[in-house]
Amino acid sequence: MENVALVAILLLIQYMAFQMMVGVARGKGEVKAPAISGDEAFERMFRVQMNTLENLIITLPMMMICAHHFSAKVAAILGLVFFVGRILYMLSYRKDPAKRGPGFMLGFLANIGLIGCSIYGLVF
C-alpha cells in the first residue's frame, strides 16, 4: 500500500504544479481574477488543470479500492500510467489542443483499468 500512497502523493503534487502553472499563465497573460478567458495560453493551461481535477475524482478513489480489493502493485502502476498520461496531455494541449488525445487516452485507459480491477476484486 505504501507505493499506492506514494503515487497518490505524486498525483497531488502534479496537480499542485498544474495550479501553479495556471497562476503563472494568468500573470503572463494579464488575466485578472475572476476572469477565466482572455489569453489563449492561460485558457489552455486552465483547461489542463480543470480536466486533471475532473479525472482525479475517479483516479484517487479507484486506486485505493483497487489496491485494497485487487492488487496494490497494479493500482500503483495504473496510477503512474495516469500520471504519465497527464504529463503528455499537458504538453500536447499547451502546444495544440487538437493533439491532446493520446495523453487523454492514456489516463482514461488507466482509469478504466482501475475501475475494472476494482470491480473484479470486489466481485471475485
VENBELNOR-V485762 format. One record per helix or strand of 3 or more residues. SS is the DSSP state (a for helix, b for strand). FROM is the first residue (numbers start at 1). TO is the last residue. Records with the same first field share a line. If there is no record, write none. Layout:
BEGIN
SS: FROM-TO / FROM-TO
END
This chain:
BEGIN
a: 2-28 / 40-69 / 72-95 / 97-99 / 101-123
END
